[in-house]
Amino acid sequence: MEPIRILIADDHAVIRSGLRLLLDAQLDMKVVGEAGTGEETVEKTEALQPDILLLDIAMPGLNGLEAARQIRQRVPQVRIIVLTMYDDDAYLRQFLEIGAAGYVLKKAADTELVNAIQAVHRGEPFIYPSLMGQLIDSYLKQPSPVRGRESSEELSSRESEVLQLVALGYTSQQIADQLSISVNTVETHRAHIMEKLGLRGRAQLVRYALAKGLLKSGSD
């Protein structure tokens, strides 16, 4: 039987190396490539045609959400497993809407990832158990979407950029590097955003950004 061909997409080389060691040690799996940016992920997925793509959310350049959208359009047969540190059902819902087949937390990669890959390769979805519980609970409660405060103050273009990156899971330092501004400026923008919108915490920022379509590309 041919091994499951896997492409690893993560912006940290150390994480990619660790995942490669874990997966190449499995008799039924083979890592066929690695990618460190969103654009490289799309290109290598098209070129290598792996069975499984392991995809991080916070990728430089093209973010994981947009990379997944493009891959689903260009290489629909590739099955996507999101491997991330973010245990927020808002991210999970967005990736499920795109058509991802699995969602695994990095903290559990050593115990859950092999099972997830095998399940997804068989055509079964795999969602990390605690997140499945969150998802079911949120549907049962049917919460209203976070809309934010109705305010005459609109977000500036820079604030919208910061909000998008915060919602995608980027740290303040990563946002500062990407936008060529200081970390203090990032924190100031974040405070202004939350004050203008009447939101508290990253989870509400994520839900607001999803509701407003800020995590989609302009071409969607």
Secondary structure, DSSP 8 states (H G I E B T S, - for coil): ---EEEEEE-S-HHHHHHHHHHHHTSTTEEEEEEESSHHHHHHHHHHH--SEEEE-SS-SSS-HHHHHHHHHHH-TTSEEEEEES---HHHHHHHHHHT--EEEEGGGHHHHHHHHHHHHHTT--EE-HHHHHHHHHHHHH----------S----HHHHHHHHHHHTT--HHHHHHHHT--HHHHHHHHHHHHHHHT--HHHHHHHHHHHTTTTS-TT-
